[in-house]
């Protein structure tokens, strides 16, 4: 993206999610696919997890954010 054509910022919210702790994944397959449809945009996905104790959480709902940057945009690059 150039300075004259900055990326769009999109917000996707999902509530009532039942995701177990330490599963290694947050995004559902449908939401992951949606991210590929907006490859040139910044996509902020906000999940409100139910946070149940049965799933390893503290028993209270909470929000988790996932940020997808446009293709080719790097937030951090490790040094070699």
mmCIF file of the N, C-alpha and C atoms, coordinates in Angstrom:
data_MODEL
# 
_entry.id   MODEL 
# 
loop_
_atom_site.group_PDB 
_atom_site.id 
_atom_site.type_symbol 
_atom_site.label_atom_id 
_atom_site.label_alt_id 
_atom_site.label_comp_id 
_atom_site.label_asym_id 
_atom_site.label_entity_id 
_atom_site.label_seq_id 
_atom_site.pdbx_PDB_ins_code 
_atom_site.Cartn_x 
_atom_site.Cartn_y 
_atom_site.Cartn_z 
_atom_site.occupancy 
_atom_site.B_iso_or_equiv 
_atom_site.pdbx_formal_charge 
_atom_site.auth_seq_id 
_atom_site.auth_comp_id 
_atom_site.auth_asym_id 
_atom_site.auth_atom_id 
_atom_site.pdbx_PDB_model_num 
ATOM 1   N N  . UNK A 1 1  ? 0.831   -1.187  0.000  1.00 0.00 ? 1  UNK A N  1 
ATOM 2   C CA . UNK A 1 1  ? 0.000   0.000   0.000  1.00 0.00 ? 1  UNK A CA 1 
ATOM 3   C C  . UNK A 1 1  ? 0.876   1.251   0.000  1.00 0.00 ? 1  UNK A C  1 
ATOM 4   N N  . UNK A 1 2  ? 0.421   2.227   -0.674 1.00 0.00 ? 2  UNK A N  1 
ATOM 5   C CA . UNK A 1 2  ? 1.152   3.488   -0.695 1.00 0.00 ? 2  UNK A CA 1 
ATOM 6   C C  . UNK A 1 2  ? 0.520   4.451   0.299  1.00 0.00 ? 2  UNK A C  1 
ATOM 7   N N  . UNK A 1 3  ? 1.212   5.548   0.548  1.00 0.00 ? 3  UNK A N  1 
ATOM 8   C CA . UNK A 1 3  ? 0.691   6.572   1.455  1.00 0.00 ? 3  UNK A CA 1 
ATOM 9   C C  . UNK A 1 3  ? -0.652  7.103   0.961  1.00 0.00 ? 3  UNK A C  1 
ATOM 10  N N  . UNK A 1 4  ? -0.808  7.188   -0.371 1.00 0.00 ? 4  UNK A N  1 
ATOM 11  C CA . UNK A 1 4  ? -2.050  7.725   -0.928 1.00 0.00 ? 4  UNK A CA 1 
ATOM 12  C C  . UNK A 1 4  ? -3.182  6.701   -0.934 1.00 0.00 ? 4  UNK A C  1 
ATOM 13  N N  . UNK A 1 5  ? -2.840  5.442   -0.738 1.00 0.00 ? 5  UNK A N  1 
ATOM 14  C CA . UNK A 1 5  ? -3.849  4.379   -0.754 1.00 0.00 ? 5  UNK A CA 1 
ATOM 15  C C  . UNK A 1 5  ? -3.658  3.467   0.458  1.00 0.00 ? 5  UNK A C  1 
ATOM 16  N N  . UNK A 1 6  ? -3.954  3.967   1.669  1.00 0.00 ? 6  UNK A N  1 
ATOM 17  C CA . UNK A 1 6  ? -3.738  3.141   2.866  1.00 0.00 ? 6  UNK A CA 1 
ATOM 18  C C  . UNK A 1 6  ? -4.737  1.978   2.921  1.00 0.00 ? 6  UNK A C  1 
ATOM 19  N N  . UNK A 1 7  ? -4.384  0.907   3.645  1.00 0.00 ? 7  UNK A N  1 
ATOM 20  C CA . UNK A 1 7  ? -5.304  -0.236  3.739  1.00 0.00 ? 7  UNK A CA 1 
ATOM 21  C C  . UNK A 1 7  ? -6.551  0.133   4.536  1.00 0.00 ? 7  UNK A C  1 
ATOM 22  N N  . UNK A 1 8  ? -7.637  -0.526  4.210  1.00 0.00 ? 8  UNK A N  1 
ATOM 23  C CA . UNK A 1 8  ? -8.864  -0.379  4.993  1.00 0.00 ? 8  UNK A CA 1 
ATOM 24  C C  . UNK A 1 8  ? -8.696  -1.172  6.284  1.00 0.00 ? 8  UNK A C  1 
ATOM 25  N N  . UNK A 1 9  ? -9.403  -0.764  7.303  1.00 0.00 ? 9  UNK A N  1 
ATOM 26  C CA . UNK A 1 9  ? -9.412  -1.492  8.570  1.00 0.00 ? 9  UNK A CA 1 
ATOM 27  C C  . UNK A 1 9  ? -10.816 -2.044  8.775  1.00 0.00 ? 9  UNK A C  1 
ATOM 28  N N  . UNK A 1 10 ? -10.906 -3.335  8.940  1.00 0.00 ? 10 UNK A N  1 
ATOM 29  C CA . UNK A 1 10 ? -12.208 -4.001  9.118  1.00 0.00 ? 10 UNK A CA 1 
ATOM 30  C C  . UNK A 1 10 ? -12.252 -4.639  10.504 1.00 0.00 ? 10 UNK A C  1 
ATOM 31  N N  . UNK A 1 11 ? -13.428 -4.613  11.109 1.00 0.00 ? 11 UNK A N  1 
ATOM 32  C CA . UNK A 1 11 ? -13.633 -5.206  12.434 1.00 0.00 ? 11 UNK A CA 1 
ATOM 33  C C  . UNK A 1 11 ? -14.658 -6.320  12.322 1.00 0.00 ? 11 UNK A C  1 
ATOM 34  N N  . UNK A 1 12 ? -14.281 -7.498  12.792 1.00 0.00 ? 12 UNK A N  1 
ATOM 35  C CA . UNK A 1 12 ? -15.167 -8.656  12.829 1.00 0.00 ? 12 UNK A CA 1 
ATOM 36  C C  . UNK A 1 12 ? -15.355 -9.036  14.287 1.00 0.00 ? 12 UNK A C  1 
ATOM 37  N N  . UNK A 1 13 ? -16.583 -9.062  14.770 1.00 0.00 ? 13 UNK A N  1 
ATOM 38  C CA . UNK A 1 13 ? -16.827 -9.449  16.162 1.00 0.00 ? 13 UNK A CA 1 
ATOM 39  C C  . UNK A 1 13 ? -17.624 -10.747 16.192 1.00 0.00 ? 13 UNK A C  1 
ATOM 40  N N  . UNK A 1 14 ? -17.253 -11.579 17.135 1.00 0.00 ? 14 UNK A N  1 
ATOM 41  C CA . UNK A 1 14 ? -17.941 -12.847 17.374 1.00 0.00 ? 14 UNK A CA 1 
ATOM 42  C C  . UNK A 1 14 ? -18.147 -12.974 18.876 1.00 0.00 ? 14 UNK A C  1 
ATOM 43  N N  . UNK A 1 15 ? -19.375 -13.248 19.276 1.00 0.00 ? 15 UNK A N  1 
ATOM 44  C CA . UNK A 1 15 ? -19.697 -13.383 20.702 1.00 0.00 ? 15 UNK A CA 1 
ATOM 45  C C  . UNK A 1 15 ? -20.111 -14.816 21.010 1.00 0.00 ? 15 UNK A C  1 
ATOM 46  N N  . UNK A 1 16 ? -20.047 -15.160 22.306 1.00 0.00 ? 16 UNK A N  1 
ATOM 47  C CA . UNK A 1 16 ? -20.527 -16.470 22.741 1.00 0.00 ? 16 UNK A CA 1 
ATOM 48  C C  . UNK A 1 16 ? -19.680 -17.634 22.268 1.00 0.00 ? 16 UNK A C  1 
ATOM 49  N N  . UNK A 1 17 ? -18.391 -17.425 22.128 1.00 0.00 ? 17 UNK A N  1 
ATOM 50  C CA . UNK A 1 17 ? -17.503 -18.483 21.644 1.00 0.00 ? 17 UNK A CA 1 
ATOM 51  C C  . UNK A 1 17 ? -17.132 -19.437 22.771 1.00 0.00 ? 17 UNK A C  1 
ATOM 52  N N  . UNK A 1 18 ? -17.147 -20.720 22.452 1.00 0.00 ? 18 UNK A N  1 
ATOM 53  C CA . UNK A 1 18 ? -16.734 -21.770 23.385 1.00 0.00 ? 18 UNK A CA 1 
ATOM 54  C C  . UNK A 1 18 ? -15.459 -22.394 22.852 1.00 0.00 ? 18 UNK A C  1 
ATOM 55  N N  . UNK A 1 19 ? -14.343 -21.796 23.196 1.00 0.00 ? 19 UNK A N  1 
ATOM 56  C CA . UNK A 1 19 ? -13.041 -22.277 22.744 1.00 0.00 ? 19 UNK A CA 1 
ATOM 57  C C  . UNK A 1 19 ? -12.247 -22.712 23.965 1.00 0.00 ? 19 UNK A C  1 
ATOM 58  N N  . UNK A 1 20 ? -11.714 -23.920 23.902 1.00 0.00 ? 20 UNK A N  1 
ATOM 59  C CA . UNK A 1 20 ? -10.924 -24.436 25.024 1.00 0.00 ? 20 UNK A CA 1 
ATOM 60  C C  . UNK A 1 20 ? -9.557  -23.778 25.068 1.00 0.00 ? 20 UNK A C  1 
ATOM 61  N N  . UNK A 1 21 ? -9.035  -23.657 26.269 1.00 0.00 ? 21 UNK A N  1 
ATOM 62  C CA . UNK A 1 21 ? -7.716  -23.075 26.485 1.00 0.00 ? 21 UNK A CA 1 
ATOM 63  C C  . UNK A 1 21 ? -6.646  -23.997 25.900 1.00 0.00 ? 21 UNK A C  1 
ATOM 64  N N  . UNK A 1 22 ? -5.585  -23.389 25.371 1.00 0.00 ? 22 UNK A N  1 
ATOM 65  C CA . UNK A 1 22 ? -4.409  -24.101 24.855 1.00 0.00 ? 22 UNK A CA 1 
ATOM 66  C C  . UNK A 1 22 ? -4.717  -25.052 23.705 1.00 0.00 ? 22 UNK A C  1 
ATOM 67  N N  . UNK A 1 23 ? -5.646  -24.649 22.835 1.00 0.00 ? 23 UNK A N  1 
ATOM 68  C CA . UNK A 1 23 ? -5.932  -25.468 21.651 1.00 0.00 ? 23 UNK A CA 1 
ATOM 69  C C  . UNK A 1 23 ? -4.990  -25.140 20.508 1.00 0.00 ? 23 UNK A C  1 
ATOM 70  N N  . UNK A 1 24 ? -4.295  -24.003 20.597 1.00 0.00 ? 24 UNK A N  1 
ATOM 71  C CA . UNK A 1 24 ? -3.364  -23.612 19.540 1.00 0.00 ? 24 UNK A CA 1 
ATOM 72  C C  . UNK A 1 24 ? -4.017  -22.874 18.392 1.00 0.00 ? 24 UNK A C  1 
ATOM 73  N N  . UNK A 1 25 ? -5.313  -22.685 18.449 1.00 0.00 ? 25 UNK A N  1 
ATOM 74  C CA . UNK A 1 25 ? -5.995  -21.952 17.392 1.00 0.00 ? 25 UNK A CA 1 
ATOM 75  C C  . UNK A 1 25 ? -7.097  -21.101 17.987 1.00 0.00 ? 25 UNK A C  1 
ATOM 76  N N  . UNK A 1 26 ? -7.377  -20.003 17.332 1.00 0.00 ? 26 UNK A N  1 
ATOM 77  C CA . UNK A 1 26 ? -8.449  -19.128 17.783 1.00 0.00 ? 26 UNK A CA 1 
ATOM 78  C C  . UNK A 1 26 ? -9.500  -18.964 16.697 1.00 0.00 ? 26 UNK A C  1 
ATOM 79  N N  . UNK A 1 27 ? -9.042  -18.710 15.486 1.00 0.00 ? 27 UNK A N  1 
ATOM 80  C CA . UNK A 1 27 ? -9.973  -18.427 14.399 1.00 0.00 ? 27 UNK A CA 1 
ATOM 81  C C  . UNK A 1 27 ? -10.658 -19.700 13.909 1.00 0.00 ? 27 UNK A C  1 
ATOM 82  N N  . UNK A 1 28 ? -11.945 -19.575 13.655 1.00 0.00 ? 28 UNK A N  1 
ATOM 83  C CA . UNK A 1 28 ? -12.674 -20.691 13.061 1.00 0.00 ? 28 UNK A CA 1 
ATOM 84  C C  . UNK A 1 28 ? -12.277 -20.786 11.590 1.00 0.00 ? 28 UNK A C  1 
ATOM 85  N N  . UNK A 1 29 ? -12.479 -21.928 10.956 1.00 0.00 ? 29 UNK A N  1 
ATOM 86  C CA . UNK A 1 29 ? -12.161 -22.046 9.525  1.00 0.00 ? 29 UNK A CA 1 
ATOM 87  C C  . UNK A 1 29 ? -12.889 -21.000 8.674  1.00 0.00 ? 29 UNK A C  1 
ATOM 88  N N  . UNK A 1 30 ? -14.147 -20.713 8.993  1.00 0.00 ? 30 UNK A N  1 
ATOM 89  C CA . UNK A 1 30 ? -14.900 -19.698 8.242  1.00 0.00 ? 30 UNK A CA 1 
ATOM 90  C C  . UNK A 1 30 ? -14.291 -18.312 8.405  1.00 0.00 ? 30 UNK A C  1 
ATOM 91  N N  . UNK A 1 31 ? -13.878 -17.962 9.624  1.00 0.00 ? 31 UNK A N  1 
ATOM 92  C CA . UNK A 1 31 ? -13.280 -16.653 9.863  1.00 0.00 ? 31 UNK A CA 1 
ATOM 93  C C  . UNK A 1 31 ? -11.898 -16.561 9.226  1.00 0.00 ? 31 UNK A C  1 
ATOM 94  N N  . UNK A 1 32 ? -11.153 -17.655 9.220  1.00 0.00 ? 32 UNK A N  1 
ATOM 95  C CA . UNK A 1 32 ? -9.843  -17.686 8.567  1.00 0.00 ? 32 UNK A CA 1 
ATOM 96  C C  . UNK A 1 32 ? -10.016 -17.459 7.057  1.00 0.00 ? 32 UNK A C  1 
ATOM 97  N N  . UNK A 1 33 ? -11.025 -18.098 6.480  1.00 0.00 ? 33 UNK A N  1 
ATOM 98  C CA . UNK A 1 33 ? -11.315 -17.923 5.049  1.00 0.00 ? 33 UNK A CA 1 
ATOM 99  C C  . UNK A 1 33 ? -11.711 -16.473 4.767  1.00 0.00 ? 33 UNK A C  1 
ATOM 100 N N  . UNK A 1 34 ? -12.508 -15.899 5.646  1.00 0.00 ? 34 UNK A N  1 
ATOM 101 C CA . UNK A 1 34 ? -12.920 -14.507 5.480  1.00 0.00 ? 34 UNK A CA 1 
ATOM 102 C C  . UNK A 1 34 ? -11.701 -13.585 5.447  1.00 0.00 ? 34 UNK A C  1 
ATOM 103 N N  . UNK A 1 35 ? -10.699 -13.895 6.262  1.00 0.00 ? 35 UNK A N  1 
ATOM 104 C CA . UNK A 1 35 ? -9.473  -13.105 6.268  1.00 0.00 ? 35 UNK A CA 1 
ATOM 105 C C  . UNK A 1 35 ? -8.774  -13.110 4.920  1.00 0.00 ? 35 UNK A C  1 
ATOM 106 N N  . UNK A 1 36 ? -8.831  -14.234 4.201  1.00 0.00 ? 36 UNK A N  1 
ATOM 107 C CA . UNK A 1 36 ? -8.195  -14.295 2.885  1.00 0.00 ? 36 UNK A CA 1 
ATOM 108 C C  . UNK A 1 36 ? -8.956  -13.464 1.858  1.00 0.00 ? 36 UNK A C  1 
ATOM 109 N N  . UNK A 1 37 ? -10.240 -13.250 2.083  1.00 0.00 ? 37 UNK A N  1 
ATOM 110 C CA . UNK A 1 37 ? -11.032 -12.431 1.166  1.00 0.00 ? 37 UNK A CA 1 
ATOM 111 C C  . UNK A 1 37 ? -10.666 -10.948 1.282  1.00 0.00 ? 37 UNK A C  1 
ATOM 112 N N  . UNK A 1 38 ? -10.073 -10.562 2.410  1.00 0.00 ? 38 UNK A N  1 
ATOM 113 C CA . UNK A 1 38 ? -9.667  -9.179  2.631  1.00 0.00 ? 38 UNK A CA 1 
ATOM 114 C C  . UNK A 1 38 ? -8.143  -9.104  2.728  1.00 0.00 ? 38 UNK A C  1 
ATOM 115 N N  . UNK A 1 39 ? -7.460  -9.711  1.766  1.00 0.00 ? 39 UNK A N  1 
ATOM 116 C CA . UNK A 1 39 ? -6.001  -9.829  1.807  1.00 0.00 ? 39 UNK A CA 1 
ATOM 117 C C  . UNK A 1 39 ? -5.297  -8.474  1.811  1.00 0.00 ? 39 UNK A C  1 
ATOM 118 N N  . UNK A 1 40 ? -5.922  -7.438  1.263  1.00 0.00 ? 40 UNK A N  1 
ATOM 119 C CA . UNK A 1 40 ? -5.295  -6.117  1.173  1.00 0.00 ? 40 UNK A CA 1 
ATOM 120 C C  . UNK A 1 40 ? -5.641  -5.230  2.370  1.00 0.00 ? 40 UNK A C  1 
ATOM 121 N N  . UNK A 1 41 ? -6.458  -5.727  3.291  1.00 0.00 ? 41 UNK A N  1 
ATOM 122 C CA . UNK A 1 41 ? -6.947  -4.927  4.417  1.00 0.00 ? 41 UNK A CA 1 
ATOM 123 C C  . UNK A 1 41 ? -6.391  -5.413  5.743  1.00 0.00 ? 41 UNK A C  1 
ATOM 124 N N  . UNK A 1 42 ? -6.491  -4.557  6.738  1.00 0.00 ? 42 UNK A N  1 
ATOM 125 C CA . UNK A 1 42 ? -6.226  -4.941  8.118  1.00 0.00 ? 42 UNK A CA 1 
ATOM 126 C C  . UNK A 1 42 ? -7.539  -5.490  8.666  1.00 0.00 ? 42 UNK A C  1 
ATOM 127 N N  . UNK A 1 43 ? -7.508  -6.693  9.211  1.00 0.00 ? 43 UNK A N  1 
ATOM 128 C CA . UNK A 1 43 ? -8.722  -7.300  9.755  1.00 0.00 ? 43 UNK A CA 1 
ATOM 129 C C  . UNK A 1 43 ? -8.511  -7.559  11.245 1.00 0.00 ? 43 UNK A C  1 
ATOM 130 N N  . UNK A 1 44 ? -9.291  -6.899  12.059 1.00 0.00 ? 44 UNK A N  1 
ATOM 131 C CA . UNK A 1 44 ? -9.259  -7.097  13.507 1.00 0.00 ? 44 UNK A CA 1 
ATOM 132 C C  . UNK A 1 44 ? -10.446 -7.983  13.866 1.00 0.00 ? 44 UNK A C  1 
ATOM 133 N N  . UNK A 1 45 ? -10.149 -9.186  14.366 1.00 0.00 ? 45 UNK A N  1 
ATOM 134 C CA . UNK A 1 45 ? -11.200 -10.106 14.796 1.00 0.00 ? 45 UNK A CA 1 
ATOM 135 C C  . UNK A 1 45 ? -11.248 -10.086 16.313 1.00 0.00 ? 45 UNK A C  1 
ATOM 136 N N  . UNK A 1 46 ? -12.410 -9.785  16.865 1.00 0.00 ? 46 UNK A N  1 
ATOM 137 C CA . UNK A 1 46 ? -12.607 -9.741  18.311 1.00 0.00 ? 46 UNK A CA 1 
ATOM 138 C C  . UNK A 1 46 ? -13.563 -10.865 18.695 1.00 0.00 ? 46 UNK A C  1 
ATOM 139 N N  . UNK A 1 47 ? -13.047 -11.823 19.462 1.00 0.00 ? 47 UNK A N  1 
ATOM 140 C CA . UNK A 1 47 ? -13.845 -12.938 19.954 1.00 0.00 ? 47 UNK A CA 1 
ATOM 141 C C  . UNK A 1 47 ? -14.161 -12.714 21.425 1.00 0.00 ? 47 UNK A C  1 
ATOM 142 N N  . UNK A 1 48 ? -15.430 -12.833 21.779 1.00 0.00 ? 48 UNK A N  1 
ATOM 143 C CA . UNK A 1 48 ? -15.813 -12.814 23.196 1.00 0.00 ? 48 UNK A CA 1 
ATOM 144 C C  . UNK A 1 48 ? -16.000 -14.264 23.617 1.00 0.00 ? 48 UNK A C  1 
ATOM 145 N N  . UNK A 1 49 ? -15.019 -14.764 24.341 1.00 0.00 ? 49 UNK A N  1 
ATOM 146 C CA . UNK A 1 49 ? -15.058 -16.154 24.800 1.00 0.00 ? 49 UNK A CA 1 
ATOM 147 C C  . UNK A 1 49 ? -15.905 -16.255 26.058 1.00 0.00 ? 49 UNK A C  1 
ATOM 148 N N  . UNK A 1 50 ? -16.631 -17.351 26.181 1.00 0.00 ? 50 UNK A N  1 
ATOM 149 C CA . UNK A 1 50 ? -17.444 -17.570 27.378 1.00 0.00 ? 50 UNK A CA 1 
ATOM 150 C C  . UNK A 1 50 ? -16.570 -17.789 28.604 1.00 0.00 ? 50 UNK A C  1 
ATOM 151 N N  . UNK A 1 51 ? -15.368 -18.311 28.399 1.00 0.00 ? 51 UNK A N  1 
ATOM 152 C CA . UNK A 1 51 ? -14.396 -18.445 29.488 1.00 0.00 ? 51 UNK A CA 1 
ATOM 153 C C  . UNK A 1 51 ? -14.774 -19.431 30.571 1.00 0.00 ? 51 UNK A C  1 
ATOM 154 N N  . UNK A 1 52 ? -15.439 -20.510 30.196 1.00 0.00 ? 52 UNK A N  1 
ATOM 155 C CA . UNK A 1 52 ? -15.897 -21.470 31.207 1.00 0.00 ? 52 UNK A CA 1 
ATOM 156 C C  . UNK A 1 52 ? -14.740 -22.234 31.838 1.00 0.00 ? 52 UNK A C  1 
ATOM 157 N N  . UNK A 1 53 ? -14.927 -22.586 33.084 1.00 0.00 ? 53 UNK A N  1 
ATOM 158 C CA . UNK A 1 53 ? -13.913 -23.363 33.814 1.00 0.00 ? 53 UNK A CA 1 
ATOM 159 C C  . UNK A 1 53 ? -13.726 -24.737 33.180 1.00 0.00 ? 53 UNK A C  1 
ATOM 160 N N  . UNK A 1 54 ? -14.789 -25.324 32.629 1.00 0.00 ? 54 UNK A N  1 
ATOM 161 C CA . UNK A 1 54 ? -14.696 -26.635 31.988 1.00 0.00 ? 54 UNK A CA 1 
ATOM 162 C C  . UNK A 1 54 ? -13.750 -26.615 30.793 1.00 0.00 ? 54 UNK A C  1 
ATOM 163 N N  . UNK A 1 55 ? -13.527 -25.435 30.236 1.00 0.00 ? 55 UNK A N  1 
ATOM 164 C CA . UNK A 1 55 ? -12.630 -25.309 29.084 1.00 0.00 ? 55 UNK A CA 1 
ATOM 165 C C  . UNK A 1 55 ? -11.258 -24.758 29.478 1.00 0.00 ? 55 UNK A C  1 
ATOM 166 N N  . UNK A 1 56 ? -11.009 -24.687 30.782 1.00 0.00 ? 56 UNK A N  1 
ATOM 167 C CA . UNK A 1 56 ? -9.697  -24.292 31.262 1.00 0.00 ? 56 UNK A CA 1 
ATOM 168 C C  . UNK A 1 56 ? -9.524  -22.816 31.598 1.00 0.00 ? 56 UNK A C  1 
ATOM 169 N N  . UNK A 1 57 ? -10.596 -22.037 31.513 1.00 0.00 ? 57 UNK A N  1 
ATOM 170 C CA . UNK A 1 57 ? -10.520 -20.598 31.794 1.00 0.00 ? 57 UNK A CA 1 
ATOM 171 C C  . UNK A 1 57 ? -10.928 -20.304 33.236 1.00 0.00 ? 57 UNK A C  1 
ATOM 172 N N  . UNK A 1 58 ? -11.016 -19.049 33.601 1.00 0.00 ? 58 UNK A N  1 
ATOM 173 C CA . UNK A 1 58 ? -11.299 -18.635 34.978 1.00 0.00 ? 58 UNK A CA 1 
ATOM 174 C C  . UNK A 1 58 ? -12.789 -18.600 35.313 1.00 0.00 ? 58 UNK A C  1 
ATOM 175 N N  . UNK A 1 59 ? -13.645 -18.888 34.338 1.00 0.00 ? 59 UNK A N  1 
ATOM 176 C CA . UNK A 1 59 ? -15.087 -18.903 34.607 1.00 0.00 ? 59 UNK A CA 1 
ATOM 177 C C  . UNK A 1 59 ? -15.778 -17.585 34.335 1.00 0.00 ? 59 UNK A C  1 
ATOM 178 N N  . UNK A 1 60 ? -15.105 -16.661 33.648 1.00 0.00 ? 60 UNK A N  1 
ATOM 179 C CA . UNK A 1 60 ? -15.702 -15.363 33.307 1.00 0.00 ? 60 UNK A CA 1 
ATOM 180 C C  . UNK A 1 60 ? -15.464 -15.076 31.832 1.00 0.00 ? 60 UNK A C  1 
ATOM 181 N N  . UNK A 1 61 ? -16.458 -14.485 31.154 1.00 0.00 ? 61 UNK A N  1 
ATOM 182 C CA . UNK A 1 61 ? -16.264 -14.117 29.742 1.00 0.00 ? 61 UNK A CA 1 
ATOM 183 C C  . UNK A 1 61 ? -15.159 -13.069 29.586 1.00 0.00 ? 61 UNK A C  1 
ATOM 184 N N  . UNK A 1 62 ? -14.481 -13.111 28.440 1.00 0.00 ? 62 UNK A N  1 
ATOM 185 C CA . UNK A 1 62 ? -13.445 -12.125 28.145 1.00 0.00 ? 62 UNK A CA 1 
ATOM 186 C C  . UNK A 1 62 ? -13.253 -12.021 26.634 1.00 0.00 ? 62 UNK A C  1 
ATOM 187 N N  . UNK A 1 63 ? -12.599 -10.945 26.215 1.00 0.00 ? 63 UNK A N  1 
ATOM 188 C CA . UNK A 1 63 ? -12.345 -10.689 24.797 1.00 0.00 ? 63 UNK A CA 1 
ATOM 189 C C  . UNK A 1 63 ? -10.923 -11.086 24.428 1.00 0.00 ? 63 UNK A C  1 
ATOM 190 N N  . UNK A 1 64 ? -10.761 -11.651 23.233 1.00 0.00 ? 64 UNK A N  1 
ATOM 191 C CA . UNK A 1 64 ? -9.456  -11.970 22.656 1.00 0.00 ? 64 UNK A CA 1 
ATOM 192 C C  . UNK A 1 64 ? -9.428  -11.351 21.260 1.00 0.00 ? 64 UNK A C  1 
ATOM 193 N N  . UNK A 1 65 ? -8.317  -10.685 20.936 1.00 0.00 ? 65 UNK A N  1 
ATOM 194 C CA . UNK A 1 65 ? -8.194  -10.029 19.642 1.00 0.00 ? 65 UNK A CA 1 
ATOM 195 C C  . UNK A 1 65 ? -7.187  -10.749 18.750 1.00 0.00 ? 65 UNK A C  1 
ATOM 196 N N  . UNK A 1 66 ? -7.472  -10.757 17.463 1.00 0.00 ? 66 UNK A N  1 
ATOM 197 C CA . UNK A 1 66 ? -6.555  -11.276 16.457 1.00 0.00 ? 66 UNK A CA 1 
ATOM 198 C C  . UNK A 1 66 ? -6.425  -10.204 15.381 1.00 0.00 ? 66 UNK A C  1 
ATOM 199 N N  . UNK A 1 67 ? -5.187  -9.869  15.019 1.00 0.00 ? 67 UNK A N  1 
ATOM 200 C CA . UNK A 1 67 ? -4.948  -8.857  13.999 1.00 0.00 ? 67 UNK A CA 1 
ATOM 201 C C  . UNK A 1 67 ? -4.307  -9.520  12.789 1.00 0.00 ? 67 UNK A C  1 
ATOM 202 N N  . UNK A 1 68 ? -4.930  -9.347  11.629 1.00 0.00 ? 68 UNK A N  1 
ATOM 203 C CA . UNK A 1 68 ? -4.377  -9.833  10.367 1.00 0.00 ? 68 UNK A CA 1 
ATOM 204 C C  . UNK A 1 68 ? -3.966  -8.619  9.560  1.00 0.00 ? 68 UNK A C  1 
ATOM 205 N N  . UNK A 1 69 ? -2.691  -8.538  9.236  1.00 0.00 ? 69 UNK A N  1 
ATOM 206 C CA . UNK A 1 69 ? -2.173  -7.423  8.450  1.00 0.00 ? 69 UNK A CA 1 
ATOM 207 C C  . UNK A 1 69 ? -2.298  -7.729  6.965  1.00 0.00 ? 69 UNK A C  1 
ATOM 208 N N  . UNK A 1 70 ? -2.284  -6.693  6.114  1.00 0.00 ? 70 UNK A N  1 
ATOM 209 C CA . UNK A 1 70 ? -2.336  -6.929  4.674  1.00 0.00 ? 70 UNK A CA 1 
ATOM 210 C C  . UNK A 1 70 ? -1.132  -7.745  4.200  1.00 0.00 ? 70 UNK A C  1 
ATOM 211 N N  . UNK A 1 71 ? -1.321  -8.464  3.107  1.00 0.00 ? 71 UNK A N  1 
ATOM 212 C CA . UNK A 1 71 ? -0.229  -9.252  2.544  1.00 0.00 ? 71 UNK A CA 1 
ATOM 213 C C  . UNK A 1 71 ? 0.979   -8.354  2.315  1.00 0.00 ? 71 UNK A C  1 
ATOM 214 N N  . UNK A 1 72 ? 2.144   -8.816  2.730  1.00 0.00 ? 72 UNK A N  1 
ATOM 215 C CA . UNK A 1 72 ? 3.372   -8.073  2.524  1.00 0.00 ? 72 UNK A CA 1 
ATOM 216 C C  . UNK A 1 72 ? 3.705   -7.077  3.619  1.00 0.00 ? 72 UNK A C  1 
ATOM 217 N N  . UNK A 1 73 ? 2.778   -6.809  4.529  1.00 0.00 ? 73 UNK A N  1 
ATOM 218 C CA . UNK A 1 73 ? 3.048   -5.885  5.629  1.00 0.00 ? 73 UNK A CA 1 
ATOM 219 C C  . UNK A 1 73 ? 3.579   -6.696  6.804  1.00 0.00 ? 73 UNK A C  1 
ATOM 220 N N  . UNK A 1 74 ? 4.742   -6.306  7.324  1.00 0.00 ? 74 UNK A N  1 
ATOM 221 C CA . UNK A 1 74 ? 5.386   -7.033  8.409  1.00 0.00 ? 74 UNK A CA 1 
ATOM 222 C C  . UNK A 1 74 ? 5.372   -6.179  9.665  1.00 0.00 ? 74 UNK A C  1 
ATOM 223 N N  . UNK A 1 75 ? 4.906   -6.739  10.766 1.00 0.00 ? 75 UNK A N  1 
ATOM 224 C CA . UNK A 1 75 ? 4.896   -6.040  12.046 1.00 0.00 ? 75 UNK A CA 1 
ATOM 225 C C  . UNK A 1 75 ? 6.242   -6.161  12.742 1.00 0.00 ? 75 UNK A C  1 
ATOM 226 N N  . UNK A 1 76 ? 6.813   -7.365  12.721 1.00 0.00 ? 76 UNK A N  1 
ATOM 227 C CA . UNK A 1 76 ? 8.085   -7.609  13.404 1.00 0.00 ? 76 UNK A CA 1 
ATOM 228 C C  . UNK A 1 76 ? 8.872   -8.621  12.595 1.00 0.00 ? 76 UNK A C  1 
ATOM 229 N N  . UNK A 1 77 ? 10.120  -8.359  12.501 1.00 0.00 ? 77 UNK A N  1 
ATOM 230 C CA . UNK A 1 77 ? 10.993  -9.300  11.801 1.00 0.00 ? 77 UNK A CA 1 
ATOM 231 C C  . UNK A 1 77 ? 12.176  -9.582  12.707 1.00 0.00 ? 77 UNK A C  1 
ATOM 232 N N  . UNK A 1 78 ? 12.420  -10.832 12.987 1.00 0.00 ? 78 UNK A N  1 
ATOM 233 C CA . UNK A 1 78 ? 13.534  -11.206 13.854 1.00 0.00 ? 78 UNK A CA 1 
ATOM 234 C C  . UNK A 1 78 ? 14.873  -10.949 13.199 1.00 0.00 ? 78 UNK A C  1 
ATOM 235 N N  . UNK A 1 79 ? 15.866  -10.741 14.015 1.00 0.00 ? 79 UNK A N  1 
ATOM 236 C CA . UNK A 1 79 ? 17.207  -10.538 13.491 1.00 0.00 ? 79 UNK A CA 1 
ATOM 237 C C  . UNK A 1 79 ? 17.923  -11.868 13.363 1.00 0.00 ? 79 UNK A C  1 
ATOM 238 N N  . UNK A 1 80 ? 18.809  -11.965 12.392 1.00 0.00 ? 80 UNK A N  1 
ATOM 239 C CA . UNK A 1 80 ? 19.572  -13.206 12.185 1.00 0.00 ? 80 UNK A CA 1 
ATOM 240 C C  . UNK A 1 80 ? 21.006  -12.981 12.529 1.00 0.00 ? 80 UNK A C  1 
# 
